[in-house]
Each structure stands twice: as C-alpha cells, then as structure tokens.
Amino acid sequence: MAVRHPPMRDDYPLSPPLKKVTVTIEKVVVSAVVSMEQFKGCSVSEITITALKRFISHHKDFLPPQYNEPKSPESQGSQVKRGVSTSECCQSC
C-alpha cells in the first residue's frame, strides 16, 4: 500500500485573483492529473498551478525581457532569474 503524504497546498495555495482558462491537454496527462487529484486530495487547479509555477520558475528564458512578474504573497522578496538556458535548467530538474 502506498504511503499518503500531506497535500501540497502549502507549496502553491490558490490565492485570488483567479482567472479561468481553457487548455487542450493530452489524454494521458489528464488521466495522470485526475489520478493525482484522487490520491492526494488536491484539486486539479492546485496541481496545475503547482506544475505551471514550477515550470515558470525554471524557464524564465521563455519570458520576454520586458516581462514584469506580478507580485504575489509567495513571490515577494524573490528575484526573477533570467538568462538560464533551457538545457542548463533541465539538467538540474
């Protein structure tokens, strides 16, 4: 039997303002996220936000140079790191 860990809600809690988006995702990814939701007790939104924020934090080079990161409670005091190539990042992920 698998060990259940506490939810990751403390990692990236949903904090207003929220905005609904529609995306097209591969069926296998949807299946995995739904399984994660059922197993961990986190919503699909919480899992998706966690995944996207982690991706964004590791791939700042995808953002245009003039992008100003919106201030949120968890990002206050952090600095945007630019100039890391995708290959450099993915080696450490």
N, C-alpha and C positions, 0 to 999 in steps of 0.2 A: 504494500500500500504506500502511495506517495505521501511525503510529508507536506502538509499545507503550511505555507508561510503567511504571515500577516499581509494584508493588502498593501499595495504600493501607494496608497493615497497620499502619504506624506511626501512622496517624490515630486509629484506634479498635481496638486489638487486643482479641481476646476474652480477658477476664480473669474468672476464677472469682470468685464463684459464678455459674454459668449456670443458666438456667431455660428449659425448652422451652415454647413457646406455639403455639397453632394459630390462624391468622387466615384470613379469606376475602379474597382479593385479585383484582382484575380480571385477566382473562386477558392483556391487553396489558401490564400491569405485570409479571406473572410472566415473560412472554416477554422483556421488556427485562432483567430481573434475571438470567435464565438466560444471555442473550447477554453481559451484563457479566461474569458468572462465567467463562464460557469465554474471553472476550477478555483479561481482566485477571488471571485465575488466582486470584482471591479467592473465598472460599466465599459462598454465598447468605447465610449467617449474618453474615459480616463486612460484606457490602454492606448488609444490612438494619440491622444495628446502627449502622453509619455514618450511614445515612439517618435513622434514628429519633433518634439522639443530636443530629444537626444540627437536626432539626425541633424537638426539645425545647429546645435551646439558644436557638432563635429564637422560641419560642412559650411562654415561661414564664407568660404570661397565661392559658394553658389549665389551669394547675395551681391547686388551691385554695390560699388564703393560708396555711393551716396546714401545707402540704406541706414536709417536711424532706428535702432532697436527700440520698440516701445518699452516703457518702464512698467514692470510688474513687480509685485511684492518679492518674488523669489529671485528676480534678476537685479535688484537694487544692490549697488556696490560691486557688481561684476563688470568686467570689461569684455568687449567684443574682440575676439582674436581673429585677425584677418591674415591672409597670405599663406595659410596652410593648404597644401595641395591635397586633393582627394586621395592620392596614393599614400601620402605621408599619414594622413588621418586613418585610413582603413587598415594600415599596418598595426596601429595601436588599438583598434576597436575589437 
